[in-house]
């Protein structure tokens, strides 16, 4: 393993940076026509300059704030943007990873095989995920207004956050951190895993929101044809089930409002408390389920099946 440093006033051209080797370009230094191959890395500090770099599969190029980059040929590998660095309009395709280590990216398109990783201090805005691509938001990272198309996948890790996500048909979002204001369209799916919190999600017709064990959903709105499932050990609160929408509770649910034509089903092992059942709304407690403190408004329908219990 070796490190080559290009200092102020020095220009280097045509180097190959391979496995175990690192090229560091300091302020005032210039690197031209550098090729970074698998296992190799180049770090461009503030005031450093790179021209016509070739980044190949398995290589890493890290650009810090104040560095100058022109003519990059990105054939593969990882392009890492440090704090204060911004980029817009990139397309990240097969074998390429865009890593935001404090940097900000906007209007990025991830195509098949492309990946984006948003780490602590990083932010991505208006990313579009195509089939076969993945966006991962790590602790301290932020994703805003991501659109997930069919076959695309977004993972919000513990400590990461997302807002305003749109999940289209065939797209999926997994939340272990925090998520707010997601819209789940027909055929789209959001899974709130252990430790994850999803708030103010909107589940449209054909959309599915699943709260797994240890997950939490708050203030979810389920429209006609939308489905909210609270699994055993999962928690939901303050939701609204609109006409034609449905919620099935095997974990716990509190203070949901069941609007006219909406339906909440408390399955075996499930607990619903403080539900508000509007006119023509339906609350059903199946055998082994429990309901406590429901309020039936004029025309609201609450009932037990089997040995379902109303406390």
Secondary structure, 3 states (H helix, E strand, C coil): CEEEEECCCCEEECCEECCCEEEEECCCCEEECCEECCCCEEEECCCCEEECCEECCCCEEEECCCCEEECCEECCEEEEEECCCEEECCEECCCEEEEEEECEEECCEECCCCEEEECCCCEEECCEECCCCEEEECCCCEEECCEECCCCEEEECCCCEEECCEECCCCEEEECCEEECCEECCCCEEEECCCCEEECCEECCCCEEEECCCCEEECCEECCCCEEEECCCCEEECCEECCCCEEEECCEEECCEECCCCEEEECCCCEEECCEECCCCEEEECCCCEEECCEECCCCEEEECCCCEEC
